[in-house]
Amino acid sequence: MTKLFLNSPRREGSRAHRPAAILLATVFAAALAGQARGDTTVDFVKDVQPVLEFNCVHCHHAEKPKGKFNLADKAAAFKGGKGGIDIVAGDPAKSPLYTRTQLAKDDDDKMPPMEDKKDMSLSKADADILKNWIAQGAKWPDGVTLQARKIVVADTNDDKTAISTIYKKIVAAGGPSAATDMKPYNEGIPGSKVTFDMLPIPAGSFTMGSPATEAGRAADEGPQHKVTVSAFWMEKCEVTWNEFELFMYPDSLKATAPAGTDVADAVTHPTKPYVEMSFGMGKDGFPAISMTQHAANTYCKWLSAKTGHFYRLPTEAEWEYACRAGTTTAYSFGDDASKLSDYAWYAANSSGKYQLVGTKKTESLGALRHAR
């Protein structure tokens, strides 16, 4: 497999080429768990509104609000219900909107209540979002009203339903509460023996792009500008065919849930290809190549549904930041192009073909450059 830090002879993150192979990134802990931290500003529309719409508004709406508590609009929500004020800005401990989510699941006052003997309790992440929103002043933008939304198990190709279900699964999974807690981890794809490694990339700032004086520089590598990147994980190696073909041929996975209950089944799968898509470059342990960016994004959605962790493609800035790994030179090893052969296979030393390195095959520089 092409290792990001070792076999990439030149930083190509700022180039306009889109990946011919997939490299995963994720911020599931830094972003989602971060919402639960009191030191992170909670955004009502982005963070709080989904929690209330998926869990509360179907009972506390304008038409016939339970307990006369209407959560559909700002004025009614802060007015409270028959039991009094439910949201006390700045004090979660005196706000039943939050405290009632912390009661025992069989308590008659618990919110959300049991449904058909099923525990509907908020996840810790969702409860913490409410707690911190209230603690930070319970800011609710004027004009924002809420609509009841209900998550159902996806058994069709309804994309909106699938995304909603995937989102709740991801939030429920949680993660580290701070970027300093981020560690390398290995993730397995449920129903298979296939795993992949994710490495934490610390937050930081760097100068994106290449100087105009750099040899071989293309116009789309500038102008140089400073970019600040939040902490995230990046896959150690590009997605292999072993991983991607589980998405291409889902029937190859062992049954991990009753039929119709795995939200990953609702994600559209690619059409079976008419030709061998590695084009002779190798399958077992080799990067999956030749898919569109849409297919790569859809794979990330499928993987998120499978694992309960949010996966996506790295941004252009994240890619270059990780590839540079703190360096400012033309190559990871310096500026001397004559040393390329010590670090990578490329056109001049491989006849344009992949080469054997021990028991592993490595792609030529041409393939590496176009994968950036």
C-alpha positions as CSV (number, residue, x, y, z in Angstrom):
1,M,0.0,0.0,0.0
2,T,1.1,3.5,-0.6
3,K,2.0,5.0,2.8
4,L,1.2,8.6,3.1
5,F,4.3,9.8,4.9
6,L,7.0,7.4,3.6
7,N,6.3,6.8,-0.1
8,S,5.0,10.2,-1.2
9,P,8.1,11.8,-2.8
10,R,6.6,15.2,-3.4
11,R,3.9,17.2,-1.7
12,E,1.0,17.3,-4.1
13,G,-1.8,18.5,-1.8
14,S,-2.0,21.9,-3.4
15,R,-2.4,20.6,-6.9
16,A,-5.7,20.5,-8.6
17,H,-5.7,16.7,-9.2
18,R,-8.4,14.8,-7.3
19,P,-7.6,11.5,-5.7
20,A,-7.6,8.5,-8.0
21,A,-7.5,6.4,-4.9
22,I,-9.2,7.1,-1.6
23,L,-7.7,8.3,1.6
24,L,-10.0,8.6,4.6
25,A,-10.2,11.4,7.2
26,T,-12.4,11.7,10.2
27,V,-13.2,14.3,12.8
28,F,-15.8,12.2,14.7
29,A,-14.3,12.8,18.1
30,A,-12.9,16.3,17.5
31,A,-16.2,17.6,16.1
32,L,-19.0,15.5,17.6
33,A,-17.5,14.8,21.0
34,G,-16.3,18.4,21.1
35,Q,-19.9,19.6,21.0
36,A,-20.4,18.0,24.4
37,R,-17.5,20.0,26.0
38,G,-18.4,23.0,28.0
39,D,-15.5,24.9,26.5
40,T,-16.9,24.5,23.0
41,T,-19.6,27.0,21.8
42,V,-22.8,25.1,21.1
43,D,-24.6,26.3,17.9
44,F,-28.4,26.1,18.2
45,V,-29.2,25.4,14.6
46,K,-26.3,23.0,14.0
47,D,-26.2,21.2,17.4
48,V,-29.4,21.7,19.4
49,Q,-32.1,21.9,16.8
50,P,-31.5,18.3,15.6
51,V,-31.6,16.9,19.1
52,L,-34.9,18.6,19.9
53,E,-36.5,17.8,16.5
54,F,-35.6,14.1,16.6
55,N,-36.3,13.6,20.3
56,C,-38.7,16.1,21.7
57,V,-40.9,18.1,19.3
58,H,-43.1,15.2,18.2
59,C,-44.7,15.4,21.8
60,H,-44.1,19.1,22.5
61,H,-45.6,20.8,19.4
62,A,-48.0,23.7,18.9
63,E,-51.1,21.7,18.1
64,K,-51.4,19.6,21.3
65,P,-48.2,20.0,23.4
66,K,-47.7,17.4,26.1
67,G,-47.7,19.0,29.5
68,K,-48.6,22.3,27.7
69,F,-44.9,22.6,26.9
70,N,-44.5,23.8,23.3
71,L,-41.0,23.5,21.9
72,A,-41.9,24.5,18.4
73,D,-40.9,28.1,18.7
74,K,-38.7,30.2,20.9
75,A,-41.3,32.2,22.8
76,A,-43.3,29.2,23.7
77,A,-40.3,27.1,24.7
78,F,-39.0,29.8,27.2
79,K,-42.5,30.3,28.6
80,G,-42.6,26.7,29.8
81,G,-45.4,24.4,30.5
82,K,-47.9,23.5,33.2
83,G,-45.0,22.5,35.5
84,G,-43.3,25.9,35.2
85,I,-40.3,27.2,33.4
86,D,-38.4,24.4,31.6
87,I,-35.3,26.3,30.3
88,V,-33.4,28.5,32.7
89,A,-30.7,30.2,30.7
90,G,-27.3,29.6,32.4
91,D,-28.4,26.9,34.8
92,P,-28.9,23.4,33.4
93,A,-29.5,22.0,36.9
94,K,-32.7,24.1,37.2
95,S,-33.8,23.3,33.6
96,P,-36.2,20.4,33.4
97,L,-35.5,20.2,29.6
98,Y,-32.1,18.8,30.6
99,T,-32.6,17.3,34.1
100,R,-35.5,15.1,33.0
101,T,-33.3,13.5,30.5
102,Q,-31.1,12.3,33.3
103,L,-33.9,10.4,35.2
104,A,-34.1,6.6,35.4
105,K,-35.5,5.2,32.2
106,D,-38.6,3.8,34.0
107,D,-39.3,7.2,35.8
108,D,-42.7,8.6,34.7
109,D,-41.1,12.1,34.3
110,K,-38.2,10.8,32.2
111,M,-37.8,12.5,28.8
112,P,-37.9,11.2,26.2
113,P,-40.3,8.6,27.7
114,M,-40.3,4.9,26.9
115,E,-42.1,4.0,23.7
116,D,-43.5,0.5,23.4
117,K,-41.2,-0.7,26.2
118,K,-38.3,0.7,24.2
119,D,-35.7,2.9,25.9
120,M,-35.7,6.2,24.0
121,S,-33.1,7.9,26.2
122,L,-30.9,10.6,24.7
123,S,-27.3,9.6,24.1
124,K,-24.7,11.2,26.4
125,A,-23.6,13.4,23.5
126,D,-27.1,14.7,22.9
127,A,-27.8,15.3,26.6
128,D,-24.5,17.1,26.9
129,I,-25.3,19.3,24.0
130,L,-28.5,20.4,25.8
131,K,-26.7,20.9,29.0
132,N,-23.9,23.0,27.5
133,W,-26.3,25.0,25.4
134,I,-28.3,26.0,28.5
135,A,-25.1,26.7,30.5
136,Q,-23.9,29.0,27.7
137,G,-27.1,31.1,27.9
138,A,-29.6,29.0,25.9
139,K,-29.2,31.2,22.8
140,W,-32.0,30.6,20.3
141,P,-31.9,32.7,17.1
142,D,-35.0,34.7,16.4
143,G,-37.2,33.3,13.7
144,V,-36.0,29.7,14.0
145,T,-38.9,27.3,14.5
146,L,-38.7,23.5,15.0
147,Q,-40.4,20.7,13.1
148,A,-40.8,17.2,14.5
149,R,-38.6,14.7,12.8
150,K,-38.5,11.0,13.6
151,I,-35.7,8.7,12.9
152,V,-36.8,5.3,11.6
153,V,-34.7,2.3,10.7
154,A,-33.9,2.7,7.0
155,D,-35.0,-0.2,4.8
156,T,-35.2,1.7,1.5
157,N,-32.9,3.8,-0.5
158,D,-34.4,7.0,1.0
159,D,-31.2,9.0,1.3
160,K,-32.6,11.6,3.8
161,T,-33.7,8.9,6.1
162,A,-30.4,7.0,5.8
163,I,-28.4,10.2,6.6
164,S,-30.6,10.9,9.6
165,T,-30.1,7.4,10.9
166,I,-26.4,7.4,10.3
167,Y,-26.0,10.7,12.1
168,K,-27.7,9.5,15.2
169,K,-25.6,6.3,15.2
170,I,-22.4,8.4,14.9
171,V,-23.4,10.8,17.7
172,A,-24.3,7.8,20.0
173,A,-20.9,6.3,19.4
174,G,-19.2,9.4,20.9
175,G,-15.4,9.7,21.2
176,P,-12.6,11.4,23.0
177,S,-13.6,14.6,24.8
178,A,-10.5,16.6,23.7
179,A,-8.0,16.7,20.9
180,T,-5.3,15.8,23.3
181,D,-7.0,12.4,23.9
182,M,-6.9,11.5,20.2
183,K,-4.8,8.3,19.8
184,P,-4.0,6.0,16.8
185,Y,-6.7,3.3,16.4
186,N,-7.5,0.3,14.2
187,E,-11.1,0.0,12.9
188,G,-12.7,-3.2,11.7
189,I,-15.4,-3.3,9.1
190,P,-18.3,-5.2,10.7
191,G,-19.0,-8.6,9.1
192,S,-15.5,-9.0,7.8
193,K,-11.9,-9.5,9.0
194,V,-10.8,-6.3,7.1
195,T,-9.3,-3.5,9.2
196,F,-7.6,-0.2,8.6
197,D,-5.5,2.2,10.7
198,M,-6.2,5.8,11.5
199,L,-3.5,8.3,12.8
200,P,-4.2,11.5,14.7
201,I,-3.0,14.7,13.0
202,P,-2.6,17.5,15.6
203,A,-4.0,20.9,15.0
204,G,-1.7,23.6,13.6
205,S,-1.0,26.2,11.0
206,F,1.1,26.0,7.8
207,T,1.8,27.8,4.6
208,M,-0.2,26.1,1.9
209,G,1.1,26.0,-1.7
210,S,4.6,26.3,-3.1
211,P,6.8,29.4,-3.7
212,A,7.0,30.8,-7.2
213,T,10.7,30.0,-7.3
214,E,10.3,26.2,-6.7
215,A,11.4,24.1,-9.6
216,G,8.6,22.2,-11.3
217,R,5.9,24.4,-9.7
218,A,2.5,24.6,-11.4
219,A,0.3,27.7,-11.4
220,D,-2.3,26.1,-9.3
221,E,0.1,25.7,-6.4
222,G,-0.1,29.4,-5.5
223,P,-0.4,31.9,-4.2
224,Q,0.9,30.7,-0.9
225,H,-1.3,31.5,2.1
226,K,-1.5,30.6,5.8
227,V,-4.0,27.9,6.7
228,T,-5.0,26.8,10.2
229,V,-6.2,23.1,10.5
230,S,-8.1,21.6,13.4
231,A,-7.1,18.2,14.8
232,F,-8.4,15.2,12.8
233,W,-7.5,11.6,12.0
234,M,-6.2,10.5,8.6
235,E,-5.9,6.9,7.3
236,K,-2.4,5.6,7.5
237,C,-2.6,4.1,4.0
238,E,-4.9,4.6,1.1
239,V,-8.2,2.6,1.1
240,T,-7.4,-0.9,-0.3
241,W,-9.4,-3.0,-2.6
242,N,-9.9,-5.3,0.4
243,E,-11.9,-2.5,2.0
244,F,-13.6,-1.0,-1.0
245,E,-14.8,-4.2,-2.5
246,L,-16.9,-4.9,0.6
247,F,-18.8,-1.8,-0.4
248,M,-18.9,-2.8,-4.1
249,Y,-20.1,-6.3,-3.3
250,P,-22.1,-6.1,0.0
251,D,-23.3,-9.7,-0.3
252,S,-19.8,-10.8,0.5
253,L,-20.2,-9.5,4.1
254,K,-21.5,-11.8,6.7
255,A,-24.9,-10.9,8.1
256,T,-24.4,-8.6,11.1
257,A,-27.9,-7.5,11.7
258,P,-31.5,-8.7,10.9
259,A,-32.5,-8.0,7.3
260,G,-33.6,-4.4,6.8
261,T,-32.1,-3.1,10.1
262,D,-28.5,-2.2,8.9
263,V,-28.6,1.5,7.8
264,A,-25.6,0.7,5.5
265,D,-28.0,-1.3,3.3
266,A,-29.7,2.0,2.4
267,V,-26.6,3.5,0.9
268,T,-26.4,3.2,-2.8
269,H,-23.7,0.7,-4.0
270,P,-21.7,1.1,-7.2
271,T,-22.6,-0.9,-10.3
272,K,-20.5,-4.0,-10.8
273,P,-17.6,-3.0,-13.1
274,Y,-17.3,-4.5,-16.6
275,V,-13.5,-4.7,-16.4
276,E,-10.9,-5.5,-13.8
277,M,-10.5,-2.1,-12.2
278,S,-6.9,-2.5,-10.8
279,F,-5.7,-2.8,-14.4
280,G,-3.1,-5.4,-13.4
281,M,-1.6,-3.3,-10.6
282,G,-2.8,-5.7,-7.9
283,K,-5.8,-6.1,-5.6
284,D,-4.8,-7.7,-2.2
285,G,-3.4,-5.0,-0.1
286,F,-3.2,-2.5,-2.9
287,P,-5.0,0.9,-3.1
288,A,-8.4,1.0,-4.7
289,I,-8.2,3.2,-7.7
290,S,-10.1,4.6,-10.7
291,M,-13.3,5.5,-8.9
292,T,-15.0,8.9,-9.2
293,Q,-15.0,11.4,-6.3
294,H,-18.7,10.8,-5.9
295,A,-18.0,7.0,-5.5
296,A,-15.3,7.8,-2.9
297,N,-17.7,10.1,-1.0
298,T,-20.4,7.4,-1.1
299,Y,-18.0,4.8,0.2
300,C,-17.3,7.1,3.2
301,K,-21.0,7.4,3.9
302,W,-21.3,3.6,3.7
303,L,-18.3,3.1,6.0
304,S,-19.8,5.6,8.5
305,A,-23.0,3.7,8.6
306,K,-21.2,0.4,9.1
307,T,-18.9,1.5,11.9
308,G,-20.8,4.3,13.6
309,H,-17.8,6.7,13.2
310,F,-17.8,9.6,10.8
311,Y,-15.5,9.2,7.8
312,R,-15.0,11.6,4.9
313,L,-12.4,12.5,2.4
314,P,-9.6,14.9,3.7
315,T,-9.8,18.5,2.4
316,E,-7.1,19.9,0.1
317,A,-5.6,21.8,3.1
318,E,-5.7,18.7,5.4
319,W,-4.0,16.6,2.7
320,E,-1.2,19.0,2.2
321,Y,-0.8,19.7,5.9
322,A,-0.5,16.0,6.7
323,C,1.9,15.3,3.7
324,R,4.2,18.2,4.7
325,A,4.4,16.9,8.3
326,G,6.0,20.1,9.4
327,T,8.4,20.4,6.5
328,T,8.7,23.5,4.2
329,T,11.0,21.9,1.5
330,A,10.0,20.7,-2.0
331,Y,10.2,17.1,-0.8
332,S,9.7,15.5,2.6
333,F,13.4,14.8,2.7
334,G,14.6,18.2,1.5
335,D,15.1,20.0,-1.8
336,D,17.6,17.7,-3.5
337,A,15.7,15.9,-6.3
338,S,18.7,13.7,-7.0
339,K,17.9,11.8,-3.8
340,L,14.4,10.7,-5.0
341,S,15.5,7.2,-5.7
342,D,16.3,6.8,-2.0
343,Y,12.7,7.4,-1.1
344,A,10.4,6.4,-3.9
345,W,9.8,4.5,-7.1
346,Y,9.1,6.9,-10.0
347,A,9.2,7.1,-13.8
348,A,13.0,7.4,-14.1
349,N,13.9,4.4,-11.9
350,S,10.9,2.1,-12.5
351,S,10.3,2.2,-16.3
352,G,6.8,3.4,-15.4
353,K,5.9,0.2,-13.6
354,Y,5.4,-0.8,-10.0
355,Q,8.4,-2.4,-8.3
356,L,8.9,-5.0,-5.6
357,V,10.0,-3.8,-2.2
358,G,10.6,-6.8,-0.1
359,T,7.3,-8.6,-0.4
360,K,5.3,-5.4,-1.2
361,K,4.7,-3.8,-4.5
362,T,4.9,0.0,-4.8
363,E,3.4,2.1,-7.5
364,S,5.5,4.3,-9.8
365,L,5.9,8.0,-9.2
366,G,3.5,8.7,-12.0
367,A,0.7,6.8,-10.2
368,L,1.6,8.5,-6.9
369,R,1.5,12.0,-8.5
370,H,-1.9,11.4,-10.1
371,A,-3.2,10.0,-6.8
372,R,-2.7,13.5,-5.2
